[in-house]
Amino acid sequence: MTAWIWIPALLVLAWMMWRRRGLSKEQLSALMAKGAQVVDVRSPSEFRGGHVPGAKNIPLDQIQARSKELDPARPVVLCCASGSRSAMAVSLLKQKGFADVHNAGPWTAL
């Protein structure tokens, strides 16, 4: 019986997290005006298949090791295929001391 109580709660939480992914056009414009760095955390082959012009490709599994390639004083906008990997990258960069880090969700939304 206890499991049946948790299932709706987990579904609501998953929906809330999905809705929070991404940036509005206004938010993105404001970040870009502040010199935001766009980082695509997909694999190199995914990146070669298409990406945002000017985006830097740092795959998720390399984001901690390569975080020194990013300027922590400037905003960082992260994207991937769906927003899941970029959400993980946000967390990893915050652990590294980056304060102005944003999940843009899918790169195609940029």
matplotlib code that plots the C-alpha trace (Angstrom):
import matplotlib.pyplot as plt

x = [0.0, 2.8, 4.2, 0.8, 1.2, 4.7, 3.9, 1.6, 4.1, 7.0, 5.0, 4.2, 7.8, 9.0, 6.4, 7.6, 11.2, 10.4, 8.5, 11.4, 13.8, 14.7, 14.9, 12.5, 13.6, 13.8, 16.0, 18.3, 18.6, 19.5, 22.1, 23.6, 23.8, 25.8, 28.3, 27.0, 29.0, 26.9, 28.1, 26.6, 27.2, 26.3, 28.8, 31.1, 29.3, 25.9, 27.5, 28.8, 25.3, 24.1, 24.6, 24.1, 26.6, 29.3, 28.5, 31.4, 31.2, 32.2, 30.5, 28.9, 31.4, 34.2, 32.5, 34.3, 37.7, 37.3, 35.5, 38.7, 38.0, 35.0, 35.0, 33.3, 32.7, 30.4, 27.0, 27.0, 24.1, 24.1, 22.2, 21.9, 19.4, 16.5, 17.7, 18.5, 22.3, 22.4, 20.6, 23.3, 26.0, 24.4, 24.7, 28.3, 29.4, 27.7, 29.8, 32.8, 31.9, 30.1, 27.2, 25.5, 24.7, 21.5, 19.9, 18.6, 17.2, 17.3, 19.9, 17.2, 15.3, 18.2]
y = [0.0, 2.4, 2.2, 3.4, 6.6, 7.4, 6.8, 9.9, 12.0, 10.9, 11.6, 15.1, 15.7, 14.5, 16.7, 19.7, 19.1, 18.7, 22.0, 23.8, 22.8, 25.4, 29.1, 31.6, 33.7, 36.7, 34.9, 33.6, 37.1, 38.6, 35.9, 36.4, 40.1, 39.4, 37.3, 33.9, 30.8, 28.2, 24.7, 21.6, 18.5, 16.0, 13.5, 14.8, 12.8, 14.3, 17.7, 17.2, 16.3, 19.8, 22.4, 26.0, 28.3, 29.4, 26.6, 24.8, 21.0, 19.6, 16.2, 15.6, 12.9, 15.5, 18.6, 18.4, 17.8, 20.6, 23.2, 25.3, 26.0, 28.1, 31.5, 31.3, 35.1, 34.7, 33.0, 29.4, 28.2, 24.4, 22.3, 18.8, 16.7, 16.7, 18.8, 15.8, 15.8, 19.6, 19.4, 17.1, 19.4, 22.4, 20.5, 19.5, 23.0, 24.4, 22.0, 23.4, 26.9, 28.3, 30.5, 31.7, 28.3, 27.6, 24.6, 25.6, 22.2, 20.9, 22.6, 22.9, 25.3, 27.8]
z = [0.0, 0.8, -2.8, -4.1, -2.1, -3.5, -7.2, -7.6, -5.6, -7.9, -11.0, -9.8, -8.9, -12.3, -14.0, -12.0, -12.9, -16.6, -16.6, -15.0, -17.7, -20.3, -20.5, -21.9, -24.9, -22.6, -20.1, -22.8, -24.3, -21.0, -20.3, -23.8, -23.3, -20.1, -22.2, -21.5, -22.5, -24.3, -23.5, -25.3, -23.1, -25.7, -27.2, -29.9, -32.6, -31.5, -31.6, -35.1, -36.2, -35.3, -32.6, -31.7, -33.5, -31.1, -28.6, -27.0, -26.8, -23.4, -23.0, -19.6, -18.6, -19.1, -17.6, -14.2, -15.7, -18.3, -16.2, -16.2, -19.9, -18.7, -17.1, -13.7, -13.8, -16.9, -17.1, -18.4, -20.5, -20.8, -23.4, -24.6, -26.5, -24.0, -21.0, -18.7, -19.2, -19.1, -15.7, -14.4, -15.7, -13.9, -10.6, -11.4, -12.2, -9.1, -7.1, -8.8, -7.6, -10.7, -9.5, -12.7, -14.4, -16.4, -18.0, -21.4, -22.1, -25.7, -27.9, -30.6, -28.3, -28.5]

ax = plt.figure().add_subplot(projection="3d")
ax.plot(x, y, z, "-o")
ax.set_aspect("equal")
plt.show()
